[in-house]
Amino acid sequence: MIDETLLDRAHRHAADFLKKLPERHVAARASREELLQGLSVSLPDQGDDAAKVLDALAAQGERGAIASAGPRYFGFVIGGSLPVAVAADWLTTAWDQNSGIYVTSPLSSVIEDVARTWLLDLLGLPSDAGLGFVTGCQMANFTCLGSARHAVLRDAGWNVEENGLAGSPNVNIVLSEESHVTIHVALRMLGFGTRGAIRVPADEQGRMRAEALKQTLEGLRGPTIVCAQAGNVNTGAFDPLEEIAKIAKDHKAWLHVDGAFGLWARASSTKRHLANGIDHADSWATDAHKWLNVPYDCGVAIVRDAKAQRASMTSTAPYLQQTSGVERDAIDWVPEFSRRARAVTVYAALRALGRKGVEELVDRNCAQARLFADLLRKSKRVRILNDVVLNQVLVRFDDSDERTREVIARVQKDGTCWLAGTTWQGKGAMRISVSNWATTDRDVERSSEAILRCAES
């Protein structure tokens, strides 16, 4: 039987951690060596008391966890977790469902179906598209590009699932020079490699140059996959997707869009124009644990040609009791079989927020990014490097790599907020990413004050 006192104890530890988030020092407060001292014990023969184990974890979590779920974490595009999503995640753990096929969890299968319908509607994507829930945008890009590989080789008369890539027609991979690293990793895992990928130049904001893409495709023959981007990881800029989609269609190329966080602009009436034309793509990848603010891990892979997604991902075996197609078997849409019921938190977040709630979250974070830029540029030491069109702000201090790195280190140590460094067009920069439901304008003001204080000291 379950020990309810143990669950109560875990709840108290978790609630205590969450209560402290808004005001706590954002960085970790213990070194690796200090954490090892608290956690590295000899594996016991008989096992420790369960309450003691929980207490030990909670004690080190207080010192060693980054407050990335809190309102002043801006280091990467890491959303917090909505309270309803945290609670739904606890339910998901308690249910302990294997979501691979319908018969192992009718509940999670139906929840995935509903969440799929809501997501496609909210994002303005084809209602009959295939959709699967994966760990994050790395696997979402992998799933989408795996579907693309199947489709373009199928159309060239080659079954890559049966025959492999050896001896297959060459597939042209065309991507922006600003493509995210997860695209490169997916290409490696899919057997394409990265050396042969054709890189298209980008402009000063990181947007793929449409005319350069057109010239590139005019010189290619055979199966082709184009990878575009909605939301540059540094600047937040969008590739000119309407032009790119037309060019790809004219050249019969598959168009994939990496929209890890930028795809959520489709939920906002004021930001939707940034992604004009995205609905004409063939596949889309995004993260729910970014701007939808559900707990890790939850990525989403969406493919217009649902048959291609299913053919590239599904697996069957005599011992599996799979459905005839009415019920949803999640294994048909993603690489994994045994996995968490990831759609539960998505369902909870979408139902609790509603269409207007998601829009308000996106709009508010974008306004807070602009507020960051406005407050920081008041200092003569500061230069804002990007057009703040979404939720990303690039900051440089005294036009110096060394000085910029120094300020970043001081801010991280200060603990008022946490943000990271990057290199943009050969220059060091501070990158500020705003994507948390709990962030207030006052959090932005406090963080800006801390950044400028560290810059002036």
SVG drawing of the C-alpha trace seen along z (x, -y; Angstrom):
<svg xmlns="http://www.w3.org/2000/svg" viewBox="-13 -57 51 69">
<polyline fill="none" stroke="black" stroke-width="0.4" points="0.0,0.0 1.1,-3.6 2.4,-5.5 0.3,-8.6 2.6,-10.2 5.4,-10.0 3.3,-11.8 2.4,-14.4 6.1,-14.9 6.9,-15.2 4.1,-17.8 5.5,-19.8 9.0,-19.9 7.7,-20.8 5.3,-23.5 8.1,-25.0 10.4,-25.1 7.7,-26.7 6.8,-29.3 10.4,-30.5 10.9,-30.8 9.8,-34.4 12.4,-35.8 15.2,-33.3 18.7,-33.6 18.3,-32.4 21.6,-30.7 22.6,-27.4 24.0,-28.0 26.2,-24.9 29.2,-23.7 29.5,-20.3 31.7,-19.2 29.3,-20.4 26.4,-18.6 28.4,-15.4 29.1,-15.7 25.4,-15.8 24.3,-13.1 27.1,-10.7 26.8,-8.0 27.6,-4.3 24.7,-2.4 23.1,-0.8 22.6,3.0 19.1,2.8 18.0,-0.6 17.5,-3.8 14.2,-5.0 12.1,-6.5 11.4,-9.7 15.1,-10.2 15.7,-9.8 13.2,-12.5 14.6,-14.8 18.1,-14.4 16.9,-15.2 14.9,-18.2 17.9,-19.6 20.2,-19.4 17.5,-20.7 17.3,-23.8 21.0,-24.4 21.7,-22.9 18.7,-23.6 18.6,-26.6 15.5,-28.7 14.7,-28.3 11.0,-27.9 11.0,-31.3 10.2,-34.7 13.7,-36.1 15.4,-33.3 16.2,-34.6 19.2,-32.5 17.6,-30.3 14.1,-30.0 13.0,-28.0 9.4,-28.5 8.3,-28.0 5.5,-25.6 2.0,-26.8 0.5,-25.7 -2.2,-23.7 0.5,-22.0 2.5,-21.1 -0.5,-19.6 -1.4,-17.7 2.1,-16.4 1.8,-15.0 -1.4,-13.2 0.5,-11.9 3.1,-10.4 0.5,-8.9 -1.3,-7.3 2.0,-5.9 0.7,-5.2 2.6,-3.7 1.3,-5.8 2.7,-3.7 -0.6,-2.1 -4.3,-2.6 -4.7,0.7 -1.9,-0.3 -3.7,-3.6 -7.0,-4.5 -6.9,-7.7 -3.6,-9.1 -4.6,-8.1 -7.8,-10.1 -6.1,-13.1 -3.5,-13.1 -6.3,-13.1 -8.0,-16.1 -4.7,-18.0 -3.7,-17.4 -7.0,-18.9 -6.6,-22.0 -3.0,-22.6 -3.6,-22.4 -6.5,-24.8 -4.6,-27.2 -1.6,-27.3 -3.7,-27.5 -2.2,-24.4 -4.0,-21.7 -6.6,-19.9 -5.7,-16.5 -2.0,-16.8 -0.2,-14.1 1.1,-15.1 3.2,-13.4 4.5,-14.3 8.2,-13.8 10.9,-14.9 11.7,-18.3 12.5,-20.1 15.5,-17.9 13.3,-14.8 10.5,-16.9 13.0,-18.0 14.1,-14.4 10.6,-13.1 9.6,-15.7 12.8,-15.2 12.4,-11.5 8.9,-11.9 10.4,-14.2 13.0,-11.6 10.3,-9.0 8.2,-11.2 10.8,-12.6 12.4,-9.1 9.0,-7.5 8.2,-9.9 11.5,-9.0 10.5,-5.3 12.6,-4.3 11.5,-2.7 14.0,-4.0 12.5,-2.1 13.1,1.2 16.1,0.5 18.0,-2.1 20.0,-5.0 22.7,-2.9 22.0,-3.0 19.1,-5.5 18.7,-8.6 20.7,-11.5 18.6,-13.8 19.5,-17.5 19.4,-19.1 19.1,-22.9 19.2,-24.9 20.0,-28.4 23.4,-29.2 21.5,-30.2 19.8,-26.8 19.7,-25.6 22.1,-22.9 19.1,-20.5 18.6,-20.4 22.3,-19.4 22.0,-16.7 18.8,-15.3 20.5,-15.2 23.3,-13.1 20.9,-10.7 19.0,-10.3 22.0,-9.3 22.3,-12.4 25.2,-13.8 26.0,-17.5 29.0,-17.9 26.8,-17.7 24.1,-20.1 23.8,-23.3 23.8,-26.4 21.9,-29.5 23.1,-32.9 21.1,-34.9 20.7,-38.6 21.9,-40.8 19.0,-39.5 19.5,-35.9 16.7,-35.5 17.3,-33.2 17.7,-35.2 14.8,-34.0 16.5,-35.0 19.6,-33.0 17.3,-30.0 15.7,-30.4 19.1,-30.5 20.2,-27.5 17.2,-25.3 17.4,-26.3 20.8,-24.5 19.5,-21.3 17.9,-18.1 16.2,-15.3 14.6,-14.9 15.1,-18.0 14.3,-19.0 14.5,-22.7 14.8,-23.6 13.5,-27.1 13.2,-28.8 10.5,-30.5 12.3,-32.4 16.1,-32.7 17.5,-31.5 19.5,-34.7 17.4,-37.4 13.9,-35.9 13.7,-36.8 11.6,-34.7 12.7,-33.6 10.5,-35.1 8.3,-32.0 5.7,-33.1 8.4,-33.6 10.3,-30.5 7.1,-28.4 6.4,-29.5 9.9,-28.9 10.0,-25.4 6.6,-24.5 7.8,-25.7 10.8,-23.4 8.8,-20.5 10.9,-20.6 9.7,-19.5 9.6,-22.5 10.3,-21.9 10.0,-24.7 11.9,-24.7 9.6,-26.7 10.9,-25.7 9.4,-28.8 8.5,-31.0 5.6,-28.8 3.7,-30.1 3.5,-33.5 0.7,-31.9 -1.4,-32.1 -1.2,-35.9 -3.1,-38.2 -0.4,-40.9 2.5,-38.5 0.9,-36.1 2.2,-38.2 5.8,-37.3 4.9,-33.7 2.9,-34.5 3.1,-31.6 4.1,-29.0 0.9,-27.1 2.1,-26.3 5.1,-24.2 5.1,-20.4 6.2,-19.9 6.7,-21.9 8.6,-21.3 8.0,-23.1 8.3,-22.8 5.4,-22.9 7.8,-23.2 8.9,-26.5 6.1,-29.0 3.2,-26.9 4.9,-26.6 4.4,-22.9 6.9,-20.8 9.8,-19.1 9.8,-17.2 7.3,-17.9 8.1,-18.6 5.6,-18.5 6.2,-17.1 3.6,-18.0 3.5,-16.7 1.1,-17.7 1.3,-14.3 0.1,-12.2 0.6,-9.0 4.3,-9.9 4.7,-10.5 3.0,-7.2 5.0,-5.2 8.3,-6.6 7.6,-6.2 5.2,-3.3 6.3,0.2 4.4,3.4 4.9,6.7 2.8,9.9 2.6,9.4 1.2,5.9 -2.5,5.3 -2.7,2.4 -5.9,0.7 -7.5,0.5 -7.2,-3.2 -10.1,-4.7 -8.3,-4.8 -4.9,-6.5 -1.7,-4.5 0.9,-7.1 3.7,-4.7 2.5,-5.5 3.6,-9.1 6.9,-9.2 10.1,-7.1 9.3,-6.1 7.1,-3.3 7.4,-3.3 7.0,-6.9 5.3,-9.3 1.8,-10.6 3.2,-14.0 -0.1,-15.3 -1.7,-15.5 0.1,-18.7 -0.6,-20.2 -4.3,-19.4 -4.3,-21.0 -2.5,-24.1 -4.6,-24.7 -7.9,-24.1 -6.9,-26.3 -5.5,-29.2 -7.9,-29.1 -7.1,-30.7 -7.0,-34.2 -4.8,-33.1 -2.1,-31.7 -2.3,-34.9 -1.9,-37.1 1.1,-35.0 2.9,-35.4 2.0,-39.1 3.1,-39.9 6.5,-38.2 7.1,-40.0 6.3,-43.4 8.6,-42.5 11.4,-41.8 10.9,-45.3 10.8,-46.7 14.2,-45.1 15.7,-46.7 14.2,-50.1 15.5,-50.1 19.0,-48.8 19.7,-51.1 19.4,-54.1 23.0,-53.3 25.7,-54.6 27.6,-51.4 24.8,-49.3 24.2,-48.4 21.1,-46.4 22.2,-44.2 18.9,-42.9 15.5,-44.2 13.3,-43.1 10.5,-41.5 9.6,-38.6 11.0,-37.6 14.8,-37.8 17.1,-40.6 20.8,-40.7 23.0,-43.1 26.6,-44.2 28.6,-46.2 31.2,-48.9 31.4,-47.2 33.8,-44.7 33.7,-40.9 35.7,-40.9 33.5,-43.5 30.4,-41.7 31.6,-38.4 32.5,-40.1 29.1,-41.6 27.4,-38.3 29.5,-36.6 28.7,-39.3 25.0,-39.1 25.0,-35.3 26.9,-35.7 24.6,-38.5 21.6,-36.2 18.9,-38.7 18.3,-37.2 20.1,-34.7 21.0,-35.0 23.6,-33.6 26.2,-34.7 26.3,-33.9 28.2,-34.8 26.3,-36.8 28.0,-37.5 31.4,-37.1 30.7,-39.3 30.1,-38.4 26.7,-39.2 24.3,-38.8 21.2,-37.0 17.9,-37.6 15.0,-35.3 11.6,-36.0 9.1,-33.1 7.8,-32.6 4.2,-32.9 5.2,-34.3 7.5,-37.1 6.1,-40.5 7.2,-44.0 8.6,-44.5 10.8,-41.4 12.1,-43.0 12.8,-46.3 14.6,-44.6 16.6,-42.5 17.5,-45.5 18.6,-47.4 20.9,-44.5 22.3,-44.2 23.2,-47.9 24.6,-47.8 26.9,-45.0 27.9,-46.9 28.8,-50.0 30.6,-48.4"/>
</svg>
